[in-house]
Amino acid sequence: MSDQSLKKFWKGARDGFPIFLGYVPVSFAFGMMATEGGLPFWTAVLISMTNFTSAGQVAGTSLILSGAAYLEIGITTFVINIRYMLMSLSLSQKLEEKMSTLARCVLSFGNTDEIFAVAMQQEGRVGTSYLAGLIATPYLGWTLGTVLGAGASGLLPLSLRTALGILIYGMFIAIMIPPARKVRSILMTVCIAAALSCVIRWVPWLSWISGGWSIILCAVAASAVVALRYPVADEEAMS
């Protein structure tokens, strides 16, 4: 690696450090949740190392712990993580043209919401070295947090473990509230999905629907309603 590439890598690593700080407590909660649910320490860590996704990872692991079917787990995580396809398409327009296909495929693994936002805010094109550094630091934080959380679950008292479990819900709130306050369509999607979830949970003749299928139905239905209510014009979609 040349000196110039090394400088770009460390710049990306520095830019990713705030994400590192945010990922550690969230993945700590995930590690605790996974081991508290009965998964071995190494399994919890391996899930974080091979998935590197917050909402989809938590939902998928929760379904695994509840004994859900493979199809239910697969469709649920697909629906939750489908946004990464759109983010990757958008980020691909920001990358340097000389970046190889292999590098694009490898680095696409680390295209999380926060990394995508930081990369898109950079001036000019984003190169391989910078993006690798930007991904490396948050990935380390996500894995480290899982290691600490999974290891601490057997050491911390029950009352403290229960209190720390709220971090997972705090993560979802932190993801939803800021954009919902700015974009009416997002707010409507959240409200409709929440209302449908309550209906499925509390209406007796719908109680047979499992948690995974509930997520799928609520997400697809809410997105469809809002897409019809707030269509995006061709000109806006191309901008």
N, C-alpha and C positions, 0 to 999 in steps of 0.2 A: 504494500500500500504506500503510495507516495505521500509526501508531507502535506500536500494540498488536500488529498483525500482524507488523511488522518485529521486535519483541522476541521474539515466538514463533518466528519464522524463525531468528534467531540462537541462540536456546536450542536449537532442533533441531540447528543446525549444530555447536554445542559438544558436544551429546550424541553426535553422530555422529563427532566427531574421533578417539576411540579406535578406531572401526571404520576410519577413514581410515588410521591407522597400521598396522592389521593387513592392510589390502587392498594397500598399496603393495608389500611384498615378494612377496606371492603373485602379483599381476598382473605384477610384474617378471619372475618366473620364467615366466609365461605368454608374455609378450612375447618372451623369449629362445627359448622352445620353438617359437613360431610362426615366427620369422624363421630360426632354425636349421634348421627343417624345409623352408624354401624359400619361405615366404610373404613378399611385399613388406612393408616397414615400414608403409605406410598401411593395408594389409589387416589386419594384426595389431591396429592401433589401432582401426580401424573395427569389428572384431569385438567388442572390449571395449566400445566406445561404444554398440553396438546390442544387445548381449546382457546384459552386467552380471550374469553368473552364473558361479560358479566351476567346480564339478564338471561341469556340462553343457557349459560353454564349452570346457573343457579336453578333455573326451571328444569333443565334436563336431569340434574342430580336429584332434585326433589322427586321427580317422577321415578327415577331408578330406585330411590329409597322406598317409594310407595308401592313398588312392584308393578309398575305400568308396563304395558306391552311395548315391544320394540317399535311398532308402527306408530303408536301414540307418541312415544319419545321423539322419533325421527321427525314427524310432521310438526310437532310443537316447536322443536328447536329450529326447524327450517323456517317456520312462520316468524319466529322471534328474530332470527338472524338474517332474514332476507334483505334487510336494509343495507347490509354490507355489500351486496351486489351493486346497488345503486351508488354507494359511496366509492366503491372501487372503480366503477365506470367514470365517475367524476374525477377521482384522483389521477386516473390514468392520463387525463388531458393535461395534468400539471407536471408530469414527470418528464425528465429529459428524454429526447427521442433516441439517444444512443444507449439508454438503459436496455440491457438484454432481456429477452423473454424469460429466461431462467431467473434472473434477478427480480423481475416483476412478480413471478409466481411465488418465489420464496418470501419476498417482502409483503405480499398481499396477506399473508398470515397475520401480520401485526397491524392491519388497518382497522383499529378500533375507533370508536366515536371521537375520543379525545385526540388521538394521534392524527386522525383525518383532519380535525379542526385546525391543529397547529400546522400541519403540512400545507393546507390550503391557504393559510395566511402568509406564507413565505413569499417574498418578492422573487419574481422570475420562476424558472423551472427548478424542480426538486430532483437532486441526483441520488445515486445509489448510496454513497457514503453517508450523506446527511440523513436519509430516510432510515438507514440501518441503525445509526446512532439514536435517532428519535424513537425507534421501536425498542432498542436494546434496554434502555433504562426503565421504561414502564413494564416491560416483560419481566425484568429482574424484580421489580417491586411486586408484581402480581404473584410471582412464584414465591418470593420471600414471605409475603403476607400469608400465603396458604401454608407454607412450612411452619410458620410461627403459630398460626391458628390451629392447625391440625395437631401440632405438638403440645399446645397449651391446654387443649380440651381435657386432657387427663390430669392436669395440674391445678387448674383454677377451681375454686369452689362453685357449686351449682348455681348459687344466687348470682354470681358474677357472670357465669356463662350464659345464664338466661338473659341478663341485662344486655350483654354484648350482642345477643342475637338480633336486637333491634337495628343493628347496623345494616343488615340486608334490606330492611324496609326503608331505612334512611337513604340508601343508595337509589332505590327506585323513585323515591320522592324527589331526590336531587336531580335525577334524569328528566323527570316529567314536568316539574313545576316551572323552571325557567323558560323553556320554549312555549309552554302552555299559556304563560302570561303575555307572550308577545304575538302568538299566532292563534287566531280564533279557531281555525280548523283543527289544530292539535288539541286545543281545549275541548272541543266538541268530541273528538275521537276518544279522549280520556274519559269524559263524562259518560258517553254512550257505552263504552266497554265496561266501565265500573257498574253502570246500571244493569247491563245484561248479566254481568257476573253475579250481582246480588239476586237477580231473578232466578238464575240457574241454581244458586246456592239455597234459596229459601222457599222456592215453589216446590211443594212435595213431589209432584209427578215429574219433576226434572232432576230430582236428587240422584238418579242413576248415572247422570253424566259425570265422568271422572274429571279430575283437575286438569289433565292435559288436554282433553277434548274441549273443556270449558274455555281454556285459553285460546285454542284454535278458533272456536265459534265466535267468541267475543271479539277477537282481533280482526278476523275477516269481516264480520258483520259491521263492526264500527267503522272500519276502513272503507267498506263499500258505501255505506250511508253518507259518510263525509265526502268521499270522492264524487258522489252524485250531487251533493249539496254545494260543494266548493270546487267545481271543475277548474283545471289549470288551462289557460289559453295556450295555443300553439306557440305564440310569440314569447310568452313567459317561460314555457318549458324549454325553449331553445336558448334562453338568455343565461 
